[in-house]
Structure formats: C-alpha cells, structure tokens
C-alpha cells in the first residue's frame, strides 16, 4: 500500500514572509488545513507555519 504524504516548506522572512503568509492562508482555505502531513519553516516561515497548523488565519475581505 502506498501512502502519499505532503510537506509544506516555508522560507525566511522579509517581504517574502508577507507573501508566503497570504499564500498559506489561501492554501488553507482552498485545500484545507489537513492537506499537508507536515509543515516546516524557518524565521518568518516558522510563524506562518504555526498559524497554518493552528488554523488561525482570518481571511481578508
């Protein structure tokens, strides 16, 4: 039996960290927060990953 696992890898900060926050929020809404088996990040990506795992993103309207 083949088990497919997916990992979300988030890079470090600055403007890229702000961009990845928006992308991750959209991924959570579109794919669901349990789509990825694991989430890895460094610097700002670590905070973004925590927000993703805890499902604390509030979509902007």
N, C-alpha and C positions, 0 to 999 in steps of 0.2 A: 504494500500500500504506500502510495506517495502522498506525503503531507506537504502542502505548499505553505511556506512561511514568508512573510514580507516584513522588511525593516524600513523604517523612516529614519534617514540620517540627515541631521540639520547642522549646518555650518556656523561659523562665528559671526560676530556682530556688525555693528555699524549700520549703514543703510541696508545691507544685505539681510541683517537681522530683522529689520522692519518689514522688508519684502517677504521674507520667509514666514513671518507671523501671519500675514494676510493669506499666503498660500496654504499654510497649515489650517487656518480657520476654514477656508473653502474646502480643503480635503476632508475635514471633519464633517462638514455639512453634506457634501456630495457622496463620499464613500462610507461614512460612518466612522465613529471613533474606535471601533474594534477591528478595523480593516487591517491594521498593521500588528504583527506579532510582537515587535519590539520597536522602541524609539530611542535613538542615540543622538546626542548633541553636545557641543562644546560652546562655552561662552554664552552668547545670546541664544544660541540654538538649544542649550540646556533648559533655559527658561521657557522657550517656545514649546519644547517637548513636554515639559511638566504641564503646561497649560493644555496641551493636546490630550495627554493621558488623563488629566483630571476633568476634562470636558468643561473648562471654564471660559471658553471663548464666547463672547457676545457678538453676534453678527451686527455689523453696521447697516443701517437702513437709510 
